[in-house]
Amino acid sequence: MRLKNNQELIIRDIQVSDAEDVLAYMKKVNSETQNLLREPDEFTMTVEQEKEFIETNLKSDNHCMIVGIVNNQIISVSGFYGTGLKRNRHRVTLGTSVVKEYHGQGVGSYMMEALIKRARAMGKTKIDLDVRVDNYSAIRLYKRYGFKIEGTIRHGFFVDNHYVDLYQMGLILEE
């Protein structure tokens, strides 16, 4: 896949051997944005813990983790998780991130397409996500793929000593 800057993006399933690179990626991306769940100092997994986390995801029928790679560097980690419970196994919750230097290059779109395709292939019929109400570029991306705002979580995040609301967004895959 070609990005807007003409670099080649490779998207593939995460591998256990990616653990160390994923930890470096998470440290970087968490320091670049306040749109993600964790503060930079809150991502404290060891390489061994990350390997176990990846292995668990790879074995699950309800989880998916993919990486976006440019020039042998992880520039995006995205995925979804679900449950095996009968009443909820049709749904997954999505999360995605891209390092700042690749914002606006089409990475988010390619990752979203890959995740939606995978969710369909796994028989999922609903994708949910939460997004800050002021994360306009992400909201535009999600809407472009058919996500709808389904609700608002008031005071969903506490950042820089103030509360930020989150939109709950959802995509029905069977329509």
C-alpha positions as CSV (number, residue, x, y, z in Angstrom):
1,M,0.0,0.0,0.0
2,R,1.3,3.5,-0.8
3,L,0.9,6.3,1.6
4,K,0.3,9.9,0.5
5,N,4.1,10.6,1.0
6,N,4.7,7.7,-1.5
7,Q,6.2,5.4,1.2
8,E,5.1,1.7,1.3
9,L,3.0,0.6,4.2
10,I,2.9,-3.0,5.2
11,I,0.1,-4.2,7.3
12,R,0.3,-7.6,9.0
13,D,-0.7,-9.5,12.1
14,I,1.3,-8.7,15.1
15,Q,3.9,-11.4,16.0
16,V,5.5,-12.3,19.3
17,S,8.8,-11.2,17.9
18,D,7.4,-7.7,17.7
19,A,7.1,-7.3,21.5
20,E,10.2,-5.1,22.0
21,D,9.3,-2.9,19.0
22,V,5.7,-2.6,20.2
23,L,6.8,-1.4,23.6
24,A,9.1,1.3,22.0
25,Y,6.2,2.2,19.8
26,M,3.7,2.5,22.7
27,K,6.2,4.6,24.7
28,K,6.5,7.0,21.7
29,V,2.8,7.2,20.7
30,N,1.7,7.7,24.3
31,S,4.1,10.6,24.7
32,E,2.8,12.3,21.5
33,T,-0.9,12.4,22.2
34,Q,-3.5,12.8,24.9
35,N,-6.1,10.9,22.8
36,L,-5.2,7.5,24.1
37,L,-6.1,5.8,27.3
38,R,-2.7,5.9,29.0
39,E,-0.4,8.6,30.2
40,P,3.2,7.9,29.0
41,D,4.4,6.6,32.4
42,E,1.4,4.2,32.7
43,F,2.5,1.8,30.0
44,T,4.7,-0.4,32.1
45,M,4.6,-3.8,30.5
46,T,7.9,-5.8,30.3
47,V,9.0,-7.5,27.1
48,E,7.9,-10.8,28.6
49,Q,4.5,-9.5,29.5
50,E,4.1,-8.0,26.0
51,K,5.0,-11.4,24.5
52,E,2.4,-13.1,26.6
53,F,-0.2,-10.5,25.7
54,I,0.5,-10.9,22.0
55,E,0.4,-14.7,22.3
56,T,-3.0,-14.5,24.1
57,N,-4.3,-12.3,21.3
58,L,-3.1,-14.6,18.6
59,K,-4.8,-17.6,20.1
60,S,-8.2,-15.8,20.6
61,D,-11.2,-16.1,18.3
62,N,-12.3,-12.7,19.5
63,H,-9.2,-10.6,19.3
64,C,-7.2,-9.1,16.5
65,M,-3.9,-7.1,16.6
66,I,-2.2,-5.7,13.5
67,V,0.8,-3.5,12.9
68,G,1.5,-1.0,10.2
69,I,5.2,-0.9,9.2
70,V,7.1,1.6,7.1
71,N,10.9,1.1,6.5
72,N,10.9,-1.8,9.0
73,Q,9.5,0.5,11.8
74,I,6.2,0.0,13.5
75,I,4.2,3.2,12.9
76,S,0.7,1.9,13.8
77,V,-0.7,-0.6,16.2
78,S,-4.4,-1.3,15.9
79,G,-6.8,-4.0,16.8
80,F,-10.0,-5.1,18.5
81,Y,-11.1,-7.3,21.3
82,G,-14.3,-9.1,22.1
83,T,-15.7,-11.8,24.3
84,G,-16.9,-15.3,23.8
85,L,-20.0,-14.7,25.8
86,K,-23.1,-15.7,23.7
87,R,-24.9,-12.3,24.1
88,N,-21.8,-10.3,23.2
89,R,-19.7,-12.4,20.9
90,H,-21.0,-10.6,17.8
91,R,-19.3,-7.3,19.0
92,V,-15.8,-6.1,19.3
93,T,-14.2,-2.9,20.6
94,L,-11.7,-1.2,18.4
95,G,-8.5,0.7,19.2
96,T,-6.0,2.3,16.8
97,S,-3.0,4.6,17.0
98,V,-0.5,6.0,14.5
99,V,2.7,7.8,15.4
100,K,2.5,11.6,14.8
101,E,4.9,11.9,11.9
102,Y,2.5,9.7,9.8
103,H,-0.7,11.5,10.6
104,G,-2.5,12.6,7.4
105,Q,-0.7,10.0,5.3
106,G,-3.6,7.5,5.0
107,V,-2.3,5.1,7.6
108,G,-5.5,5.3,9.6
109,S,-7.7,4.5,6.6
110,Y,-5.6,1.5,5.6
111,M,-5.7,0.2,9.2
112,M,-9.4,0.7,9.5
113,E,-10.1,-1.1,6.2
114,A,-8.0,-4.1,7.5
115,L,-9.7,-4.2,10.8
116,I,-13.2,-4.0,9.3
117,K,-12.3,-6.8,6.8
118,R,-11.0,-8.9,9.6
119,A,-14.0,-8.4,11.9
120,R,-16.3,-9.5,9.0
121,A,-14.1,-12.5,8.4
122,M,-14.4,-13.5,12.0
123,G,-18.2,-13.2,11.9
124,K,-18.5,-10.1,13.9
125,T,-21.4,-7.8,13.2
126,K,-20.7,-4.8,15.4
127,I,-17.6,-2.7,16.1
128,D,-17.6,-0.2,19.0
129,L,-15.1,2.4,19.9
130,D,-14.7,5.5,22.2
131,V,-13.1,8.7,20.9
132,R,-12.5,12.1,22.4
133,V,-15.2,14.6,21.3
134,D,-12.4,17.0,20.3
135,N,-10.5,14.4,18.2
136,Y,-12.0,15.8,15.0
137,S,-9.7,13.9,12.5
138,A,-10.4,10.6,14.1
139,I,-14.1,11.2,14.2
140,R,-14.0,12.1,10.5
141,L,-12.1,8.9,9.8
142,Y,-14.6,6.8,11.7
143,K,-17.6,8.5,10.0
144,R,-16.1,7.9,6.6
145,Y,-16.2,4.2,7.3
146,G,-19.8,4.3,8.5
147,F,-19.4,4.6,12.2
148,K,-22.2,6.5,13.9
149,I,-22.2,8.4,17.2
150,E,-24.3,6.4,19.6
151,G,-23.8,8.3,22.8
152,T,-21.6,10.5,24.9
153,I,-19.6,9.5,28.0
154,R,-19.5,12.7,30.0
155,H,-16.2,13.2,31.8
156,G,-14.8,10.1,30.0
157,F,-11.2,11.2,30.3
158,F,-9.4,13.3,32.8
159,V,-6.5,15.1,31.1
160,D,-4.4,18.1,32.2
161,N,-6.6,18.6,35.2
162,H,-9.9,18.8,33.3
163,Y,-12.5,16.4,32.1
164,V,-13.0,15.5,28.4
165,D,-16.2,13.9,27.0
166,L,-16.0,10.8,24.8
167,Y,-18.2,9.8,22.0
168,Q,-19.3,6.2,21.8
169,M,-19.4,5.2,18.2
170,G,-20.5,2.1,16.5
171,L,-20.5,0.4,13.1
172,I,-23.1,-2.3,12.2
173,L,-21.4,-4.7,9.7
174,E,-24.4,-6.7,8.5
175,E,-26.2,-3.8,6.8
